[in-house]
């Protein structure tokens, strides 16, 4: 199989786990290991930790040879691990979207300009982006549980301080700290998936996570609005504090360590930087990373602009906006499940990913033509239909970019997950302000940003990943 351009650089700069010699090919199933997927082994532990290291697959008895009671325990614990990881990935949208209905109230309460209060969103987003660069390498060195628990504790404290913030400046600072700490859940959840799964199984699991975490954007604005009926904006942060405490306790009880000591890196900051440099030198990994970040920018442009587009330009009520927001999220979830249950395994991941990116481009172009008046005066329905198609196609693009990128980084999953998350948030943060560049009276800037980012994502996928140069197995096919 020919080298894909970045493989040599990656192998030269990414350290391999442990300090001993590589495992010989003949030791396909050494003592003390259990099979978790066709291409992955996770060292067995005792009790729930061993069970939690097993993915809840239908073929578990045949794959592991465990007795029936152990298989049942593994499936139960595997389901709990799935729910825990789903909760961790749902925490960022909860932190962002629950707060959206409170922005006007925060402006009045703290007597600050709207632009200043908008910085509380930017600070949280920037914290989530930068925090992943710190937590990812930490998890490769010290394991997944300790950095995650530390991040969750700091998240709880920072969120509680947000509820008590007396000034806009302090609120911005606490939101930055909240984002930095909340990044632990995002980056480590992806790293844990990489520890447990490989290939097609990993893509399917990401689709399952999308089902769980995709509910968060649907219910978060609704929860925030309901909380505002009974208390002020500070009550939203009280609720988020409670969610953080609950998730921390759940992690303590039900999320086992998935990175064995032999697979951890022992270097410091210099080695972490060297590892990330090696990852970025892999052209294919970088292609998937940037393509996924640009797809996320399309999504974030929608999130940032849709309240103004739907309500201010097309005159919909807040209730109608919430309904459309929820329907779009449901579309993303449904397509994500079609991806995991029907498409992945029958077609290569690259083919499914290419289809998703193509649909996103077509939907974005249709939105641009519609908002620019090419088809004359239109109402809300065509705009809502275009946004629905665009959002739904994210269910094909986002899980598969993550899976394809992480598939190349078995021995640096934490650092790779950090780069994936940071690039997505940073690209999204850059694209977000551009949607309002022409004011609140037109939806054209939103559509322009979406078209440009979608076309750039296609360009990165084709120009850097070059899926036609790799075999079906390497590209995620069967």
N, C-alpha and C positions, 0 to 999 in steps of 0.2 A: 504493500500500500504506500503510495507516494506521500512524502511529507507535505503538510499543508502550508508551510511558510513560517508559522509561528511555533510549530511543535518543538523545533530544536532549541529556540530561545527559551521556551517554557521549561523544557527538561533541564536546561542549563541553570535556571535561576530558581526554580521551585524546589525546596528541599523535600526529600522523601521522609516518611514517618519513621521514627525510631532511630536507633544508632547501629543496629546490627545489620547483617547482610539481608538482601532481599529474599523473600520467601520463594523457594524453588517452585517451578511449575508443577512438580509432581505432588506437592502437598495440597491437593485440591480441597481437602476437608480435614484439616488438622484437628487434634483433640482440643476441646474447649471452645469450638466455634460452632455457630449455627448458620445455615444458609438463609439469607434474607432476600436475595434476588439472583437472577442468573449470573450476575457479574460482581456480586458484593458479598463479603463475609463480615459479620460483626462479632467480636469476642463475646462469649457467653458470660453472664454473671449469675448471681444467685437471686432467687426470689423474684420480686416484681421487676427489678432492673433487667433481668434476662428476658422476661416476658415483654417488657416495654421496648426491647430492642428489636422485636419482631414486627414486621408490617402485617396488618390484618388482611392477608390474602386468602382466597378460597383454597389455594393449593398448599396451605401450610403443613398439613400432616405429611403429605408426600415429600415436601421439601426438607422437613426437619427430622422426620422419624420420631417425633415426640409422642408420648402416650396421650390419649384423648383428654384427660384432665389438664395436662400442661398446655395442650393446644387451645382448650377453651380459655384458660387463664391468659394465654398470650393474646388471643383475639380480644378479650375484654380489655386488657391493658393497652393493646394496640389502638382500640377505639378511644380510650381515654387520652392517649398520647396525641391522636389525631385532633380531638377536641381542644386539648391544651394548645397545640400549635395553631389551630384555627383561632383561638382566643387571642394569642399573641399577635397574629397578623391582623386581627380585627381592631386591636387597640389603637393604632395610628388613625384610621378613619373615624373611630369614635372620638378621639381627642380633637380632631379637626372639625368634623361635621356637626357634632353636638353643639359646638360653640357658635356656629354660623348664625342661628336665629337670634343670638344674644348680642351681636355686634352693635346694633343701634342703641341698645340699653347700656352697654359698656361705655359707649361714647358719651351718653348723657350722665351716667353715674360718675365717671372719672373726669368729666369736663375737659375732654381732650378732643382734638380734631379727628375726623374719621380716618384721615391718612395715617395718623399715629396709631390708632387702634388696629388698622390693617397690619401694622408691623407685628402685632402679636401673632398673626397667622404666619407671616414670613419668618419670624423668629423660631416658631415651633417647627416649621418645615426645614429651615436651615439646620436646626439642632438634630433633627432626625437624619439629615443627610450626612453631617459631619460625625455624628456619634457612631455611625456604622463603621467608619474608618478606624475608630479606636476599638470598638467592641469586637469586630470581626477577628483581627489578629490576636486579641486577648483570648478569644474562645479557642483558637488553634493552639495556643500555648498552655492554657490552664483548664481546658475542657469547657463544655457548654454550660453546665449548671452554675458554677460560681459567678462568672460574669453576668449571666442572666439574672440571678437572684440579686446581685448588687445593683444592676440597672433597675430592676423592679422596685427595690426599696427606695432608691433615689427618685424614681418616677412618682411614687406615692407621696413622698415628702414635698417634691416640687409642685405637684398638683394641689396639695393642701395649701401651700403657700400662695398659689394663684387665687384660691378662694378668699384669701385674706389680704391680697395686695391692695394698698391704699392709693397707689398712683399708677398712671399708665406706664411710666418707666420701669417700676418694679414688676408690673405684670409682664412686660416684654421680657425682662430678665428671667423671671420664673418660667415663662413659656419656652424660652431658649433652653433652660435646664431640663424642663419637661421633655422637650424633643430629644435632647442629647441622651437622656436616660431611656426614653421610650424606644430609641433605636435598638436597644438590646433585644427586645422581643422580635423585631423585624429580621435582623441579621441572623440571629441564632436559630430562629424557626427554619429559615432556609438551610442553614448549615446542618441542622438535625435531619432534615429531609435527605440531604446529600449523604449523611452518615448511614442512613438506613436503606436507601434506595439507589437504584441505578437504571439508566436507560429508559425504556418505555414505562417501567413501574414508577420512576420518578416523575415523569410527565403526568401520569395518571394521578399521582398523589397531589401534585400542584393543582390539578383541576379540582380535586376534592377540597383542598384548602380554599380554593376560590368559592366553592359552594358555601363554606362556613363563613369566611371573612367577607364574602360579598353581601351578606345580610347586613353588615354593619352600616354601609352607606345608606341603606334603605331606612333603617330604623333610627339612625343617629339624629337626623334633623327632627324626626317625629318625637323622639325622647327629649331633645333639647326644647322643642316647642311646648311639650307637656310640662316639663320642669318649670319653664317660665310662667306657666299658669298659676303655680303654687308658690313660687319664690322668685328671687331675682337671679341675675346672671351668675352670682357666686354659687348658687345651688347646683349649677351644672358642673362646676369643678368639685363640689362635694360628692356628687354622684360618680364622677370619674375617679375620685380618690377611693371610693368604695369598690369600684370595678378593679382598680389596681391592687388593692389589698386582697380581694378575692382571687385574682389571677396569681398573685404571689404565693398564696397558700396552696393553690392548686398545683403550681410548679413544684413546690416543696414536696408535696405528697405523691404526685403522679408522673412527673417527668424525670425519667432516669438519665444518668449520664450516658451519652451515645458515642463519645470519643474516648477510646481507651488510652491509658498513659503511653503505651508504645507508639501510638499514632500522633502524639503531640509534638509540637516544635519547641525547642529549648532556647532559641535565640531571643534577643531583645528587639528594640525598635529597629535597629539596623537590618536585622534579618527579616522583620515584617515588611520594611520598605523594599528590601531585595525581592521578597516573594511577590509583592504587588507589582513591582517592575517587571518581573518575569511573566506574570499574568498578562499585563498590558502588552508585552512583546509578542504574545500569541495573537496573531492577526484574527483568527477565527473567534476566539473568546471575545476580543475587543469588538468584533463585528456584532455578535449577539448582544453584548452589553450595550453598545450604543443604539442598536436597533430597538432593543427593549426600552431604553431610556427615552427615545424619540416617540415610541408608541405611548409611553406613560405621559409625555408632554401633550399629546393629542387629548388624552383623557383629562389631564389637569386643566387644559384650556377649556374644556367643556364644563368642568366643575367650577372654575372661576367665573366664567361668563354666563352660564345658563340662568342664574337667578335674575340677572338684568335682562337677558335676551327674552326669557319667557314672560317675566312679569312687567318690565318697563316698556319693552318694545312691542310685544304682542298682547299686553294687557291681561294676562292670566292672573288669577288670584293666587295667594300663597298656597292654598289647598290644592289647586290645580298643579302648581309647580311641584309640590311634594309628591303628588300622584305620578306625574311624569318622571320625576327623579327616581321614584321607586320602580316604575315599569322598566326604565332603562337598566337599572341595576339587576332586575329579574332577568332581562334579556341576556345580560352578561353572564349571569349564573347559569342559565339554561344552556347557552352555547358552550360555556366551560365544561359542563357535564357531558354534552355531546362530544366535545373534544376528548375527554378522558374515557368515556364509556364506548364510543363508537368509532372514532377516527384514529386515535392513537393505538398502534398495534396493527391496524390494517394498512395505514399509509405511513410513510416516513414523517418524522417530526418536521423536517424542513418543508415538505410539501404542504402540510397543514399550516405551518407558520406562514409560508408564502401566500396561501389562500387568505388567511386572516389579514395580512398586510394589504393585499390587493383590495379586499372589500373595504378596509378602512380608507384607502385612497379614493375609491369610487364614491363612498359616502361623503367624504370631505369635499370632493369636487362638486358633488350634487348640492351640498349645503352652500358652497361658495356661489354657485350659479343662482341658486334660489335667493340667497340673501342679497346678492348684487342686483336683483331685479330683472334678470335675463328672462324669466318666465312671467314677468309682470307682478302685480301686487298679489301676494299670497298671504294666507292666514297662518295660524299656529300649526295646523295639522301637518303640512309638508315639512316644516322645520322639525317638529317632534318626530316624524317618521325617519328623517335623515339622521337625527341624533340617536334614535333607537337602533338603527342598523349599525351606525358607527360604534356605539357602546357595546352592542352584542358581539361584534367582531373582535373586540378586545379579549373575549373568552378563548379565541384561537391563538392570538398573538402573545399575550403575556405569560401564560404557563409554559409555552414551548420555548420562548427565548430564555427564560430562567433555566429550564431543564437542559437545553442544549449547551448553555454556557457552563453550568455546574457539572455537566457530564465530563468536561475536560479537566476538572480541577479536584480530583478525588482527595489529594493530599494537602489541599489548601482551601477547604470549603469555606472556612470562616472568612478568610481574606477575600476570596472570590465573591462571597455573598455581600461583603461590605462594599466592594467595588460596584456590584450590580445595584445595590440599594442607593448608594451615594450618587451614582451617575443618574439614576432615574429621578431622584429628588432634586438634584441640581439643575438638570435639564428642564424639569417641570417648573422649578422656581424661576428660571430664566424666561420660559414661555408664558407664564401666568400673567405678568404685568402687560404683555404686548396685546392681550385681547381687549384691553380698554384704551388703547392708544388713540382711538378716534372718538372717545367719549362713550356715553351710555345710549346714544340714539341710533346705533347701527350694529348689526351683528356681523358685518363683513370682516372686521379684524379677527374675530374668533375663527371664522371659516378659513381665512388666509393662513393663520398660524397652524391650523389643523392640516391644511393641504401641504404646507411647506414641511412640517414635521413628518407627515405620513410619507411623502415622497423621499425625504431624507432617510427614513427608516428602511424603505425599499432599497434605496441606493446602498446603504451600509450592508444590508443582508446579502445583496447580490455581489457588491464589490469586494467585501471583506470576507464573508463566510464562504462564498463560492460553492454552494452545496453540490453542484454538478461534478466537482472534482473529487468528491469523497464517496466511498461506498455506501450502500444503503444502511449497513449496520452502523457505521460510524456516524451517519447522519440521523440516526435514531429510528431507522426502519427495521424490519424483521428480516 
